[in-house]
């Protein structure tokens, strides 16, 4: 039988007669005899009975020769399980030196010292070999059954040790894999936490921007009314007004982009226009990219571009793609005289999907790395430049909303990321306020409630210009005092105010008898979309909600609509 199929035993002794004894003792016939003898001492009902093993015995006359047998067995992946080593083997190594050498190259082998003399004490052996459980002493002359028992037991021990070692290595690898997964999740949580913090900051910044922007918008409306009233119009003033309005529109677009980004930690999905979201995202970064000579180009051809997904997550996808495109171009050498740096964003319809392509003129991706770019922690960027999570998270987000993402790339030319998402037929149709260019005069009494004096003053002037009688209050509690002595046709109140919010004011006011016919309008600098605001009307118990900033025409048109 092949040695691979048996338990390999090595006998190292300077006498060939000892070799022959071991071969006879560990031969099949003697092992079976020993089995019968041992089993006769065991109870029949005892299931732990001695089972014979087949042994393959090799022999060496000197310690160095035996050592070489062990090395060759290791190289051939056919290691010895047990070595019976004589203590005295002149003229070469003795048993102690032989075992010491063997232990250095084979960490699993079990050794038995065979000796008729007390050349070394156990303390001497422990000092040279260390305290080990792989060493036993067999006194000569020995009994055949004793040898068989040792061979059997030590081979079994070798098998169990290797099995447990394999299991431990498997568990270690499993723990390492799970640790890596935990690390991945931790990094994603840290990234999400950072994004959530940035999102909260973005929401706060947008709210604070919208309030002064309302004042700027209002002042522009007042200046335009004064110019018209006193017939001061000229082309230069018109140009100034146009520039100012364009600047205001640009700020509004940036804030709109922040609105989506601020909701990256939200789990809510909704219907939204993907084209608008991409344009909002571009408006956030376009000016920064232009400073690096990177130009955005858009070509939206998709006939259906409404999707049902999480706004913040989808914006995160495109911000990641734009950021990667910028990095790829910053790492590439361009002609300084005419740098052709671009990010082309296009769309098309494909069956029940919208396909968005984000193409750049960066350094491209090698064929070797192309299949790895969506793996967690894979990055080709220099240390400290990227986490290797951006495209991995992008891939997971797209898959979570039933989409696909792929990439085409040529090294030195650029990359084209292709995002496919299912469209929805549930398009949200907003109800815009129809604004007439000519402001019609109104009659009625209006209360303006806002904790910012400048907004109260601006709104007061605009509403008075429209013919309305105006009172103002700096807080909800002050407004409640006015209700006792006044009947109002309209109440325009800010939503977010200290101590008492605008919606709480509306709830309390509606319980008053003289407010039964009053129309309540909430104004807010918060970052919700028009669709969300309209859906929130019942919750806020308001008749209408208007986002800051708004032109005079919008607020007047809204009041006229409510009155009619």
Helices and strands as residue ranges (DSSP letters): G 3-5, E 7-12, H 16-25, H 28-41, E 55-60, H 63-75, E 82-86, H 95-105, E 110-115, H 122-129, E 135-139, H 144-229, H 235-261, E 270-273, H 274-290, E 294-300, E 306-309, H 311-330, E 341-350, E 353-360, H 367-370, H 390-400, E 404-410, E 414-422, E 445-449, H 453-465, E 469-473, H 476-483, E 490-494, H 502-509, G 513-515, E 519-524, H 530-535, H 537-540, E 544-547, H 552-563
